[in-house]
Every structure is written in structure tokens, then in C-alpha cells.
Amino acid sequence: MTRLELTVEEVQTILVALDNYGDLMETTFQETGDPQDEEEMGSAEWCWQKIYGQAKEQFNNSIADAVGEGEQPSDTIDPFTLPTWTD
């Protein structure tokens, strides 16, 4: 399997194009009733979902990496060494 790397702007452009194409095919299907048009509409939606899902997963992973999700703190806090306040 070949991996394709895209910038955020490229992904957004592809998603917009797929969304517009899907809308066009939906309108065309409503006018013609041709099952081929409905299939094209479904294919555009499937591609959109696939790309959006991958982009969202990569975005979530990059945020998790940035905040160090899953990492254990290197120092532990001993509650008995915390300062106490008295009146």
C-alpha cells in the first residue's frame, strides 16, 4: 500500500471538491433518476468519509503527541511534604 502525504490545505481542497461533486450528483440523480448517478453520489460520500476519517485520526494523534498523552510524570509528589496552613 502506498502512503500519500498531504498538507492540511490539500486535504481541505479535496474534501470540498468531493462534497461539491457529491452534491452535483445528488441533484443530477434527482433530475434523472439514473442509478449510475446515485452510485457516483455514494462513491463521493464514501471517499469524503474515508479521507476525513484519516485526517481526523492523524490530527488527534498529533495532538496526543504534542501534549504527551499516555506519558507518566517523571516526578512524583509526596503529599506529606506539601505545605500546610494554620490559623
N, C-alpha and C positions, 0 to 999 in steps of 0.2 A: 504494500500500500504506500502510495506517495503522499507525503505531508505537504500541504500548501500553507505557507505563512503569509498572512495579510495584515495590513495596518488596520487600525480601528476605522479610519475613513473609508478604506476599501470594503470592509465588511458592511458598513452602513450603506454604501453605494449599491452593493449587491442586494442587500435586504430591501432597499427602496425599489430597485428595479424589479425584483421578484414580486413585491407587493403590488406594484403598478401592473405588471403583466398578469398576475392573478385576477386583479380587478377587471382588466380588459377582457380576459377570457370568461369571467363570470357574466359580464354584460353581453358578450358575444353569445354565450350559451343561452342566456335568457331570450335573446332575439331569435336564435336559430334552432335551439333545442337539440343541436348536434352533440351526441355523446363524446365525440372527439374533443370538442371544446370544454366539456365538463372534465374530461380526463386531464387536459392541459392545465385547467384551473387547479385541480387537485395536485398535480405534479409541482406546480409553482408553490403551492402551500406547503407541500412536503419538503421541498428544498429550503424554503424560508425557515421552517421549523428546525430542520437539521442544522443549518448554519447558525441560527440564533441560539440554539441549544449549546453548540460547541463554543460560540463566542462567550456566552454567559458562564459556562463552566471554566473557561480559561480566565475570565475576569475574576470570578470567585477564587480561583486558585492563586492568582497573582495577589489578591488582597490578603488571603490567608498567609502567603509567603511574606508579605510586607509587614504584617502585624505579628508574625511568629506564632501562628495558631498551632497548638499542639506541643509547643516547646514548654519545658518545665523551667521555672525560675532557677537561676544559678545560686541565689542566696535564699536561705530560709529565715523566717522571723521567729524569734523566741518570744512568746507573749509575756514571759516573766521579766524580760529586760525592757519592756515598754515603760515609758514614764507614767507615773501616777500623779493625780492631782488631789490635793487635800484642801479642805477649807481652813 
